[in-house]
Amino acid sequence: MKRRVARALPSSWRKMTLTPAHILLSLLFLLAISSALTAQTFDDDPRNHIRTTDRRLIRLLHDGMRASNTFRRMVHRLRQSDVVVYLECGGSDDRSTDGRLTFVSAAGGVRYVHIRVARLASADVQIALIGHELRHAVEIADAPGVIDRDSLAREYERIGFLNARQIAGTSYDSAAAVEAGYRVLRDLTGRVGGQFPTSNHQLPTAAY
């Protein structure tokens, strides 16, 4: 029986042996694939609708998912939606806001938004700021009529309020996003009331 199996195999297969070099190349190939996937989504889930290439943000997203029920619910809601979030961390010439969501496009039944957050010293406040912005993405997911920037503005005229700290152009915020940010921060710090034990306990004002 074993001889028949051996004859059925191509001669090139019977001659191939796994040398240390082959094993090393295979491992390097697998590591390269793993790195590429991680750069696309923060948990390698093809259904994931939050995408970033920033490894620090990937770690903070993991921390938020692990430590905050509020953060986790927003991520799960986005996974069930038609909204895809591109998240990045970086500075801005305009420092009146530390977080901003911009509507990018709607195509093929998918709506794309871009979130930029400033790099903050406190990881807890950074995650809370991300949570604030993710709440805005959830608000868009819950509003199928938002398909461009004009319809986004109309939606926030209905559910939000004008941002007191103006950036270029008109900006809005929402009570739900402000509350979501503070809930995430409470989840992370374990503090129910009073000042949060962080260097900046006031959640930075964010805008859509």
C-alpha positions in Angstrom: 0.0 0.0 0.0 2.8 2.4 0.9 4.5 1.7 -2.5 1.4 2.7 -4.5 1.2 6.0 -2.7 4.9 6.6 -3.3 4.5 5.9 -7.1 1.5 8.3 -7.2 3.5 11.2 -6.0 5.5 13.2 -8.6 9.2 12.4 -8.7 10.0 16.1 -7.8 8.0 15.7 -4.6 9.9 12.6 -3.5 13.2 14.3 -4.1 12.3 17.6 -2.2 13.7 17.9 1.4 13.2 20.7 3.9 16.5 22.3 4.6 17.1 24.9 7.3 17.0 27.5 4.6 13.6 26.4 3.4 12.2 26.5 6.9 13.6 30.0 7.5 12.2 31.4 4.2 8.8 29.9 5.1 8.8 31.6 8.5 9.8 34.9 7.0 7.0 34.6 4.5 4.4 33.9 7.2 5.7 36.9 9.3 5.4 39.2 6.2 1.8 38.1 5.6 1.0 38.6 9.3 2.5 42.1 9.3 0.5 43.1 6.2 -2.7 41.9 7.7 -2.1 43.7 11.0 -1.5 47.0 9.1 -4.9 46.7 7.5 -7.1 45.9 10.5 -6.4 45.9 14.2 -7.6 42.3 14.8 -7.2 40.6 11.5 -11.0 40.3 11.2 -12.1 40.8 7.5 -15.4 42.2 8.8 -13.5 44.9 10.7 -14.6 48.3 9.7 -11.8 50.2 11.5 -8.6 50.4 9.5 -5.3 51.9 10.4 -1.6 51.5 9.6 -0.5 53.1 12.9 0.8 50.3 15.3 0.3 52.5 18.4 -3.4 53.0 17.4 -3.7 49.3 16.8 -2.5 48.7 20.4 -4.8 51.4 21.8 -7.8 49.9 19.9 -7.0 46.5 21.5 -6.8 48.1 24.9 -10.1 49.9 24.4 -11.8 46.7 23.3 -10.4 44.8 26.3 -11.1 47.3 29.0 -14.2 49.3 28.0 -17.7 47.8 27.3 -18.7 51.2 25.8 -15.8 51.1 23.4 -16.5 47.4 22.5 -20.2 48.1 21.8 -19.3 50.9 19.3 -16.8 48.7 17.5 -19.3 45.8 17.2 -22.0 48.3 15.9 -19.6 49.5 13.2 -18.8 45.9 12.2 -22.5 45.4 11.5 -22.8 48.6 9.5 -21.9 49.9 6.0 -19.5 52.4 7.5 -15.7 51.9 7.1 -13.5 54.1 9.3 -9.9 55.1 8.3 -8.1 56.1 11.5 -4.9 58.0 11.8 -3.0 59.9 14.5 -1.2 63.1 13.7 -0.9 66.8 14.3 -2.8 69.6 12.7 -2.1 73.1 11.8 -5.3 74.0 13.6 -5.0 73.1 17.3 -8.6 74.0 18.3 -9.6 70.4 18.2 -7.9 67.1 18.9 -10.2 64.9 17.0 -12.0 65.2 13.7 -14.2 63.0 11.5 -14.5 63.8 7.8 -16.9 62.1 5.4 -14.9 60.8 2.5 -17.3 59.0 0.0 -20.1 56.6 -0.5 -19.6 53.9 -3.2 -20.6 50.3 -3.8 -23.0 50.3 -0.8 -20.2 51.3 1.6 -19.7 54.7 3.3 -16.2 55.8 4.1 -15.2 58.2 6.8 -11.8 59.5 8.0 -10.9 60.1 11.6 -7.8 62.0 12.7 -6.9 62.2 16.3 -4.0 64.2 17.9 -1.2 62.2 19.6 -1.9 62.6 23.3 0.4 61.8 26.2 -2.2 59.9 28.2 -3.1 56.5 26.6 -6.4 56.5 28.5 -7.4 60.0 27.2 -6.3 59.0 23.7 -8.5 55.9 23.8 -11.4 58.0 25.1 -10.9 60.5 22.3 -11.0 57.7 19.8 -14.2 56.5 21.4 -15.7 59.9 21.1 -14.9 59.9 17.3 -16.1 56.3 16.9 -19.5 57.4 18.4 -19.7 59.9 15.6 -19.1 57.1 13.1 -21.9 55.1 14.8 -24.2 58.1 14.5 -23.5 58.0 10.8 -24.1 54.3 10.7 -27.5 54.9 12.3 -28.3 57.5 9.6 -28.5 55.9 6.2 -29.4 59.2 4.6 -25.9 60.5 5.3 -24.1 60.0 2.0 -21.9 63.1 1.6 -20.7 66.2 3.6 -23.9 68.2 3.0 -26.2 65.4 4.3 -23.8 64.9 7.2 -24.1 68.6 8.1 -27.9 68.4 7.9 -27.9 65.4 10.2 -25.8 67.2 12.8 -28.0 70.2 12.6 -30.7 67.8 13.7 -28.9 65.7 16.4 -25.9 67.8 17.4 -24.8 71.3 18.3 -22.4 73.9 17.0 -18.9 73.3 18.4 -17.9 76.2 20.6 -14.2 75.8 19.7 -14.4 76.6 16.0 -12.1 75.1 13.4 -11.9 76.0 9.8 -15.5 76.1 8.6 -18.6 75.0 10.7 -18.1 72.1 13.0 -20.6 70.2 15.2 -20.5 67.9 18.1 -23.1 65.7 19.8 -24.0 65.0 23.4 -23.9 61.3 22.7 -20.3 61.5 21.5 -19.2 63.6 24.5 -20.9 61.1 26.9 -19.4 58.1 25.0 -15.9 59.6 25.4 -16.3 60.1 29.2 -17.8 56.6 29.6 -14.8 55.1 27.9 -12.5 57.1 30.1 -14.4 55.9 33.2 -14.2 52.3 32.0 -10.5 52.6 31.6 -9.7 54.4 34.8 -12.2 52.8 37.1 -13.3 56.1 38.5 -17.1 56.7 38.7 -17.0 60.4 39.8 -14.7 63.3 40.4 -11.6 64.2 38.4 -10.0 61.5 36.3 -6.5 60.5 37.4 -4.9 61.6 34.2 -2.7 64.5 33.2 -5.6 65.8 31.1 -8.9 64.7 32.6 -10.9 67.0 30.4 -11.7 65.1 27.2 -10.5 67.3 24.3 -13.3 68.9 22.3 -13.8 67.0 19.1 -15.6 67.8 15.9 -17.1 65.9 13.0 
